[in-house]
Amino acid sequence: MLKVLIADDQKLLRESFKTIIENNGDMKVVACAANGREAYELCGEFSPDVVLMDISMPLCSGTEATKLIKSNYPQIKVLIVTASDDESDVFEAISNGANGYILKNVGTEELMLAIKSTFHGLQIMDKDVFRHESFNTCPKETVKVQTNKVAVNDINVIITDREMEIIRMIVEGKDNKEIAASLFIAEGTVKNTITTIISKLQLKDRTQLAVFAIKNHLV
């Protein structure tokens, strides 16, 4: 069961997100926070897998809370869910370690996909946020966002360089043993990575993955 913590200063939104998430059978909301400081403290108590973090909150903002959480609980993923597409908010959130950034006008299915993708290590950026020219050209040392992205149900899913290597080899027709030998990693690691990629891209098997990669110009 994927454990989620919701941090938002608006009670109605907290309750709405909680209802949406718990209608999904494999997720559970373990706690809700009304500000960033409370979110940080609850992380220590409940050890959530993913925190849905608003930015504008009293006492401690979402970006400040993200820095605290990632500094002390690096295994916890933080997904910013906010109404702000301001470039400075995006820069600060990602620089402080946020694993993704989406806007509150996202649909229910997109929200579920974003949470699951964030949990599995994919960096999620809302398509409207990613359109900022200065954001796309910002130096990597300032904003740690990878450039391998593909839209899945209107959510930009970020694919790591290692995942891209494996996708390319799948397209080339290599099996797990050949991929493992080429990358000097365990065959089991290859298998687990492929399973994660297929799941997060909402595909059924490696054949669909190869077709998807070609159609979306990933290779």
Backbone bond lengths (Angstrom), bond angles and torsions (degrees), N, CA, C in turn:
res aa  C-N    CA-C-N  psi(-1)  N-CA   C-N-CA  omega(-1)  CA-C   N-CA-C  phi
1 M - - - 1.457 - - 1.521 109.85 -
2 L 1.334 117.13 122.40 1.459 122.31 -179.03 1.527 108.67 -76.70
3 K 1.323 116.84 123.82 1.470 122.03 -175.93 1.533 110.39 -94.99
4 V 1.336 116.23 128.52 1.454 121.93 -176.55 1.526 110.36 -122.17
5 L 1.326 116.19 139.57 1.460 122.81 171.99 1.523 108.11 -115.06
6 I 1.321 117.62 132.88 1.461 122.29 -178.73 1.517 109.39 -107.53
7 A 1.334 117.67 126.50 1.459 122.53 177.93 1.529 109.34 -121.60
8 D 1.329 116.42 109.11 1.464 122.06 180.00 1.519 107.83 -157.70
9 D 1.327 117.17 137.23 1.462 119.13 -177.44 1.526 113.32 -78.51
10 Q 1.326 118.13 -7.51 1.461 121.24 178.13 1.529 110.09 -98.58
11 K 1.327 115.63 115.30 1.461 121.09 -175.96 1.522 111.86 -59.04
12 L 1.329 117.51 -40.66 1.462 120.81 -178.89 1.527 111.35 -60.48
13 L 1.341 116.55 -42.49 1.463 120.29 179.08 1.526 111.44 -67.83
14 R 1.327 116.82 -39.68 1.467 119.67 177.30 1.529 110.42 -58.65
15 E 1.310 115.40 -46.11 1.463 119.99 -177.70 1.531 111.21 -68.66
16 S 1.340 116.10 -36.94 1.469 119.77 178.68 1.515 111.20 -65.43
17 F 1.342 116.64 -46.87 1.462 120.76 178.04 1.527 110.67 -60.73
18 K 1.330 116.13 -41.14 1.470 120.53 -179.14 1.532 110.34 -61.15
19 T 1.329 116.71 -44.69 1.468 120.48 179.66 1.521 111.54 -63.31
20 I 1.338 116.23 -44.75 1.469 120.78 179.95 1.523 111.01 -60.93
21 I 1.332 115.97 -46.90 1.461 120.96 -176.33 1.522 111.71 -66.46
22 E 1.337 116.88 -42.97 1.454 119.50 -175.72 1.522 112.72 -77.29
23 N 1.331 117.09 -9.75 1.460 120.25 170.95 1.524 110.86 -75.38
24 N 1.345 115.33 -12.83 1.454 121.39 175.09 1.524 107.49 -91.13
25 G 1.311 116.86 120.76 1.452 121.11 -170.13 1.508 117.31 -60.98
26 D 1.336 118.58 -21.75 1.459 119.30 -175.57 1.522 113.09 -107.17
27 M 1.341 117.54 19.49 1.460 121.30 176.25 1.525 110.66 -130.04
28 K 1.322 115.63 150.07 1.463 121.24 177.88 1.526 109.61 -140.34
29 V 1.333 117.40 132.31 1.463 121.85 175.24 1.528 107.43 -84.97
30 V 1.324 116.37 115.07 1.466 120.52 -175.96 1.517 112.58 -90.91
31 A 1.350 117.04 -19.82 1.463 119.83 -179.62 1.523 110.04 -168.29
32 C 1.342 115.32 158.90 1.467 122.02 175.41 1.516 108.72 -129.99
33 A 1.330 116.50 143.22 1.465 121.93 -179.03 1.519 110.14 -128.16
34 A 1.338 115.71 147.12 1.459 121.19 -178.59 1.523 112.84 -99.46
35 N 1.348 116.37 -4.98 1.468 120.45 176.98 1.521 109.22 -157.90
36 G 1.330 115.45 170.50 1.449 120.56 -175.29 1.512 114.45 -64.92
37 R 1.325 117.61 -38.53 1.457 121.31 179.48 1.524 110.71 -63.42
38 E 1.330 115.89 -43.03 1.463 120.16 178.70 1.530 110.34 -64.84
39 A 1.330 116.65 -38.58 1.462 120.54 178.72 1.521 110.41 -60.69
40 Y 1.320 116.16 -44.55 1.471 121.37 179.57 1.522 110.67 -61.46
41 E 1.327 117.45 -45.90 1.462 121.50 -178.85 1.528 111.38 -65.04
42 L 1.330 116.56 -39.01 1.461 120.47 -179.87 1.534 111.60 -69.53
43 C 1.329 117.04 -27.47 1.466 119.97 176.05 1.523 110.30 -61.94
44 G 1.330 116.40 -39.48 1.456 120.37 178.06 1.513 112.61 -67.29
45 E 1.322 115.77 -29.92 1.462 120.83 -177.55 1.527 113.06 -84.18
46 F 1.351 116.96 -39.69 1.461 120.07 -171.30 1.535 114.49 -111.27
47 S 1.316 118.27 -11.73 1.471 121.90 179.71 1.525 112.87 47.45
48 P 1.339 118.72 60.66 1.472 120.65 179.31 1.525 110.74 -68.45
49 D 1.326 115.31 159.72 1.458 120.00 174.69 1.519 110.64 -81.81
50 V 1.345 116.17 -39.45 1.462 122.37 -178.39 1.521 109.38 -135.82
51 V 1.333 115.93 136.65 1.469 121.81 173.08 1.515 108.77 -108.33
52 L 1.344 116.89 125.40 1.464 121.02 171.06 1.518 106.08 -89.01
53 M 1.321 117.69 114.42 1.457 122.30 -168.66 1.527 112.37 -118.36
54 D 1.337 115.96 118.47 1.459 119.98 170.37 1.524 107.90 -75.67
55 I 1.327 117.72 162.06 1.465 120.18 179.79 1.525 111.61 -94.18
56 S 1.334 116.70 -52.92 1.462 121.06 -174.38 1.527 110.68 -85.00
57 M 1.349 115.38 98.87 1.465 121.41 179.27 1.522 109.34 -140.69
58 P 1.339 118.53 152.20 1.467 121.53 -179.65 1.524 112.64 -72.60
59 L 1.315 115.56 163.00 1.466 124.53 176.39 1.524 113.25 70.03
60 C 1.305 116.48 -49.90 1.468 121.12 -179.00 1.520 107.51 -152.62
61 S 1.321 117.06 119.35 1.468 120.89 -176.44 1.535 111.38 -69.68
62 G 1.316 115.07 167.18 1.450 119.71 178.69 1.515 113.34 -64.15
63 T 1.332 116.89 -36.36 1.468 119.37 179.54 1.529 111.16 -69.62
64 E 1.344 116.60 -37.97 1.467 120.03 177.14 1.527 110.35 -66.92
65 A 1.336 116.05 -41.41 1.462 120.56 179.21 1.524 110.80 -64.74
66 T 1.325 116.12 -37.74 1.466 120.25 178.22 1.524 110.40 -59.84
67 K 1.315 116.63 -44.01 1.473 120.82 179.53 1.529 110.58 -61.89
68 L 1.331 116.64 -43.08 1.464 120.95 178.93 1.520 111.33 -62.58
69 I 1.326 115.68 -46.43 1.458 120.48 -177.37 1.520 111.13 -65.07
70 K 1.337 117.10 -47.22 1.463 119.85 -177.16 1.528 111.61 -69.43
71 S 1.331 117.40 -26.19 1.467 120.64 178.48 1.520 111.51 -73.57
72 N 1.337 116.52 -35.11 1.460 120.69 -174.14 1.526 114.10 -106.69
73 Y 1.326 116.62 -23.81 1.466 121.09 178.81 1.530 108.79 -133.99
74 P 1.323 117.46 68.46 1.476 120.72 -173.99 1.520 114.21 -60.91
75 Q 1.332 117.19 -20.91 1.462 120.00 -179.50 1.530 112.34 -75.11
76 I 1.325 117.64 -17.81 1.467 121.62 -179.27 1.527 109.03 -81.05
77 K 1.317 116.77 129.48 1.460 121.90 177.79 1.527 109.74 -86.90
78 V 1.335 116.21 139.89 1.465 121.34 178.72 1.523 109.74 -119.23
79 L 1.318 115.71 119.17 1.460 122.27 178.07 1.524 108.20 -110.57
80 I 1.326 116.51 113.20 1.465 120.80 177.96 1.526 109.22 -72.42
81 V 1.341 116.52 126.97 1.467 122.48 175.81 1.520 106.25 -126.31
82 T 1.322 116.82 105.18 1.457 120.71 -168.73 1.522 111.40 -144.84
83 A 1.329 115.27 166.44 1.464 120.24 175.03 1.517 111.05 -90.34
84 S 1.320 117.20 -8.44 1.464 121.72 -174.50 1.521 112.33 -91.70
85 D 1.341 115.63 124.64 1.467 119.75 170.75 1.523 110.14 -109.56
86 D 1.338 115.87 20.90 1.461 121.41 178.78 1.529 109.93 -63.07
87 E 1.323 116.20 132.73 1.464 120.68 -175.05 1.516 112.74 -59.43
88 S 1.330 117.29 -38.48 1.467 119.51 -178.61 1.524 110.93 -66.00
89 D 1.339 117.53 -35.29 1.465 120.70 177.06 1.528 110.40 -66.47
90 V 1.326 116.22 -42.43 1.463 120.49 178.82 1.525 110.06 -61.25
91 F 1.339 116.42 -49.39 1.460 120.99 -178.47 1.531 111.16 -58.12
92 E 1.342 115.85 -47.14 1.457 119.75 -176.58 1.526 111.42 -65.84
93 A 1.329 116.27 -42.87 1.465 120.09 -178.49 1.522 111.60 -62.17
94 I 1.331 116.72 -48.56 1.465 120.12 -178.72 1.528 110.95 -68.12
95 S 1.329 116.49 -38.91 1.463 120.22 178.66 1.521 111.48 -64.03
96 N 1.336 116.96 -30.55 1.462 121.38 179.48 1.524 112.83 -83.91
97 G 1.341 116.06 1.43 1.460 119.33 172.74 1.511 116.50 108.94
98 A 1.345 118.36 4.54 1.464 119.82 179.49 1.526 110.51 -57.98
99 N 1.317 116.61 139.95 1.464 121.67 -178.43 1.519 113.04 -89.06
100 G 1.327 116.73 -8.62 1.454 120.45 178.76 1.507 111.20 -172.29
101 Y 1.331 115.81 165.66 1.466 120.77 -175.82 1.528 107.96 -148.43
102 I 1.337 117.28 111.46 1.454 121.23 177.31 1.522 110.01 -129.45
103 L 1.328 115.77 161.08 1.459 120.98 -178.49 1.523 111.06 -96.43
104 K 1.326 115.88 157.30 1.457 120.68 -174.55 1.525 113.79 -72.46
105 N 1.321 117.22 -9.12 1.465 118.71 177.49 1.528 111.59 -84.81
106 V 1.327 116.63 9.51 1.463 121.74 179.72 1.530 109.77 -66.38
107 G 1.338 117.08 148.51 1.452 121.39 177.85 1.521 111.85 -78.90
108 T 1.333 115.58 168.09 1.467 120.81 -177.62 1.524 112.05 -59.84
109 E 1.326 117.97 -48.06 1.467 120.96 -178.82 1.517 111.31 -63.85
110 E 1.339 116.15 -39.64 1.460 120.27 179.05 1.526 111.13 -65.29
111 L 1.342 116.40 -37.89 1.461 119.98 178.17 1.523 110.72 -63.72
112 M 1.331 116.95 -45.00 1.460 120.56 179.27 1.530 111.29 -61.35
113 L 1.329 115.97 -43.04 1.464 120.50 178.94 1.524 110.44 -63.71
114 A 1.335 116.52 -41.61 1.462 120.58 -179.26 1.522 111.38 -63.01
115 I 1.328 117.16 -42.17 1.465 120.97 179.36 1.523 110.56 -63.24
116 K 1.336 116.58 -48.65 1.464 120.74 -178.22 1.525 111.53 -65.25
117 S 1.326 116.30 -40.22 1.460 120.19 179.97 1.525 110.73 -65.63
118 T 1.332 116.37 -41.56 1.464 120.93 177.76 1.521 110.47 -62.00
119 F 1.315 116.41 -43.30 1.468 121.09 178.86 1.528 111.24 -59.04
120 H 1.323 116.54 -37.43 1.470 121.11 -177.69 1.523 112.88 -87.05
121 G 1.333 117.43 9.01 1.455 120.31 172.07 1.509 116.66 93.10
122 L 1.328 118.45 8.07 1.458 120.83 176.99 1.529 109.19 -90.09
123 Q 1.310 116.94 134.93 1.462 120.80 -179.14 1.529 109.25 -85.49
124 I 1.322 115.89 119.26 1.456 122.32 -172.75 1.527 110.56 -103.62
125 M 1.334 116.03 128.36 1.459 120.80 176.28 1.525 109.11 -129.14
126 D 1.322 116.90 129.50 1.459 120.85 176.41 1.523 109.94 -59.21
127 K 1.319 116.20 139.75 1.470 120.46 -175.85 1.524 111.74 -60.06
128 D 1.346 118.59 -33.44 1.467 121.18 179.96 1.523 111.58 -71.47
129 V 1.330 116.13 -34.34 1.465 120.37 177.02 1.517 110.48 -68.65
130 F 1.334 116.61 -40.75 1.459 121.41 -176.44 1.521 112.62 -68.61
131 R 1.345 117.69 -13.17 1.454 119.91 -178.24 1.532 112.39 -76.60
132 H 1.342 117.41 -16.83 1.456 119.45 179.74 1.528 110.05 -59.56
133 E 1.309 116.70 120.64 1.469 120.14 -176.49 1.518 111.36 -60.91
134 S 1.333 116.92 -43.68 1.464 119.31 -177.56 1.518 111.15 -67.48
135 F 1.340 117.32 -27.98 1.458 120.44 177.81 1.515 110.46 -69.24
136 N 1.324 116.54 -42.50 1.461 120.48 -179.24 1.517 112.34 -67.52
137 T 1.336 117.42 -27.85 1.456 120.32 -176.27 1.522 112.76 -101.56
138 C 1.327 117.23 1.95 1.458 120.80 -178.37 1.522 110.26 -65.41
139 P 1.348 118.34 139.10 1.459 121.13 -179.59 1.523 111.83 -57.06
140 K 1.321 117.31 142.67 1.443 121.64 -176.60 1.515 112.68 -62.54
141 E 1.347 117.52 -28.70 1.451 117.72 -179.03 1.522 111.41 -72.00
142 T 1.331 118.02 -18.16 1.461 121.58 178.06 1.520 110.74 -91.09
143 V 1.315 117.40 -46.39 1.455 122.39 177.91 1.519 108.12 -123.54
144 K 1.308 116.18 110.71 1.457 120.97 -172.95 1.529 110.34 -84.78
145 V 1.321 116.36 73.75 1.454 122.25 179.66 1.518 108.62 -121.14
146 Q 1.312 116.41 127.70 1.455 119.71 179.49 1.525 109.43 -79.68
147 T 1.310 116.59 160.27 1.458 120.26 -171.94 1.524 113.48 -99.10
148 N 1.335 118.39 -4.54 1.458 120.73 178.42 1.521 108.93 -82.52
149 K 1.319 117.52 98.40 1.459 119.18 -177.35 1.522 109.89 -131.13
150 V 1.328 113.96 149.89 1.458 120.18 178.02 1.524 107.88 -144.98
151 A 1.317 117.15 141.69 1.461 121.51 -177.95 1.523 110.36 -83.82
152 V 1.319 115.69 126.44 1.461 122.22 174.13 1.516 106.99 -126.90
153 N 1.332 116.68 111.93 1.466 121.34 -176.54 1.526 111.60 53.13
154 D 1.338 115.57 45.21 1.466 123.15 176.42 1.530 114.00 68.79
155 I 1.330 117.52 12.30 1.460 121.23 174.19 1.520 107.55 -112.92
156 N 1.338 116.58 130.75 1.464 120.31 178.40 1.526 110.05 -78.94
157 V 1.317 116.27 112.79 1.459 122.13 177.59 1.524 108.58 -95.03
158 I 1.324 116.51 125.66 1.456 121.61 -179.60 1.527 109.46 -92.17
159 I 1.319 115.94 127.12 1.460 122.09 -178.95 1.527 108.81 -106.13
160 T 1.326 116.95 129.86 1.455 120.74 -177.49 1.530 110.91 -69.20
161 D 1.321 115.27 161.90 1.459 120.02 179.01 1.531 111.17 -60.78
162 R 1.324 117.84 -39.50 1.465 120.98 178.71 1.527 110.41 -64.07
163 E 1.328 117.03 -42.54 1.463 120.51 177.55 1.524 111.02 -63.02
164 M 1.339 116.24 -37.55 1.465 120.03 177.91 1.523 110.66 -63.94
165 E 1.344 116.33 -39.44 1.468 120.04 178.16 1.527 110.63 -59.76
166 I 1.321 115.40 -44.62 1.464 120.07 -179.07 1.524 111.00 -66.70
167 I 1.333 117.18 -40.53 1.465 120.69 177.90 1.525 110.33 -60.45
168 R 1.330 117.14 -44.64 1.470 120.88 179.84 1.533 110.74 -59.34
169 M 1.324 116.21 -41.78 1.465 119.68 -179.01 1.525 111.74 -69.39
170 I 1.324 116.86 -33.32 1.469 120.06 175.73 1.522 109.67 -63.93
171 V 1.338 115.98 -43.31 1.461 120.51 178.12 1.527 110.51 -61.74
172 E 1.329 116.06 -34.23 1.471 120.67 178.73 1.528 112.28 -74.47
173 G 1.346 116.63 -7.44 1.458 120.36 177.08 1.511 114.92 92.42
174 K 1.329 118.52 11.03 1.464 120.71 -178.35 1.530 110.35 -78.10
175 D 1.351 115.92 144.75 1.457 119.42 176.81 1.530 109.89 -88.97
176 N 1.336 116.76 177.45 1.463 121.02 -175.49 1.525 112.59 -59.83
177 K 1.328 116.52 -38.82 1.468 120.00 -179.29 1.521 111.22 -64.74
178 E 1.328 116.41 -41.59 1.469 120.83 179.67 1.524 111.00 -67.87
179 I 1.344 116.16 -39.10 1.463 119.93 178.93 1.520 110.16 -64.78
180 A 1.336 116.24 -44.19 1.462 120.88 179.97 1.523 111.31 -60.57
181 A 1.319 116.29 -42.09 1.465 120.72 179.91 1.527 111.22 -65.56
182 S 1.325 116.70 -38.94 1.465 121.03 -178.90 1.526 111.79 -68.13
183 L 1.346 116.10 -35.45 1.467 120.54 -175.17 1.530 112.89 -98.79
184 F 1.348 115.89 -2.34 1.469 121.50 -179.84 1.530 111.55 58.72
185 I 1.329 115.87 44.22 1.464 121.50 177.06 1.528 108.36 -130.09
186 A 1.332 115.79 168.15 1.460 120.21 -178.70 1.529 110.98 -70.21
187 E 1.308 115.21 147.55 1.466 120.19 178.83 1.533 110.71 -61.77
188 G 1.343 116.05 -35.24 1.465 120.11 177.88 1.520 111.94 -63.54
189 T 1.336 116.26 -35.72 1.468 120.50 177.71 1.517 110.82 -64.83
190 V 1.319 115.91 -40.33 1.469 120.64 177.12 1.525 110.06 -60.91
191 K 1.319 115.86 -47.47 1.467 120.92 -178.57 1.519 111.20 -60.21
192 N 1.342 116.99 -45.19 1.463 120.92 -179.13 1.524 111.40 -65.38
193 T 1.334 116.49 -39.13 1.465 120.44 179.98 1.525 110.89 -65.65
194 I 1.316 116.31 -42.91 1.471 120.22 179.25 1.529 110.29 -63.42
195 T 1.324 116.93 -41.46 1.467 120.97 178.41 1.520 110.89 -60.34
196 T 1.334 116.53 -42.07 1.463 121.05 179.22 1.526 111.07 -64.66
197 I 1.325 117.00 -45.64 1.462 121.11 -179.63 1.521 110.46 -60.47
198 I 1.317 116.80 -47.61 1.469 121.62 -179.06 1.523 110.48 -60.61
199 S 1.332 116.46 -42.90 1.463 120.78 -179.21 1.521 111.66 -64.16
200 K 1.324 116.04 -46.77 1.458 119.73 -174.99 1.525 112.80 -72.56
201 L 1.316 117.81 -25.85 1.464 120.68 177.53 1.529 111.71 -90.66
202 Q 1.347 114.77 6.28 1.467 121.31 176.15 1.539 112.05 60.73
203 L 1.337 115.28 42.39 1.462 120.90 179.69 1.529 109.82 -111.33
204 K 1.344 116.40 174.66 1.465 120.48 -175.82 1.522 113.79 -104.76
205 D 1.332 116.94 -34.60 1.453 118.67 -176.41 1.528 109.88 -157.06
206 R 1.339 116.67 179.06 1.461 120.90 -176.21 1.525 111.93 -69.89
207 T 1.324 117.27 -23.89 1.465 119.40 175.90 1.521 110.25 -66.52
208 Q 1.340 115.86 -46.36 1.465 119.98 176.30 1.527 110.37 -61.76
209 L 1.324 116.64 -36.36 1.458 120.93 178.86 1.521 110.84 -62.49
210 A 1.323 117.12 -43.62 1.460 121.25 179.20 1.519 111.14 -62.71
211 V 1.327 116.33 -43.71 1.464 120.65 179.05 1.528 110.48 -64.84
212 F 1.331 115.49 -43.50 1.463 121.39 179.04 1.530 110.31 -59.50
213 A 1.331 116.23 -44.49 1.471 121.20 -177.61 1.541 110.77 -61.17
214 I 1.322 115.71 -41.99 1.470 119.63 -179.32 1.518 110.80 -69.41
215 K 1.335 116.88 -44.95 1.469 121.13 -177.61 1.530 111.87 -64.57
216 N 1.349 116.13 -32.30 1.458 120.40 -177.79 1.538 112.40 -98.83
217 H 1.337 115.84 13.43 1.472 122.06 174.76 1.526 113.10 58.28
218 L 1.335 116.06 36.41 1.472 119.47 175.54 1.516 111.39 -79.46
219 V 1.332 116.67 -18.59 1.471 121.13 178.84 1.516 109.31 -129.37
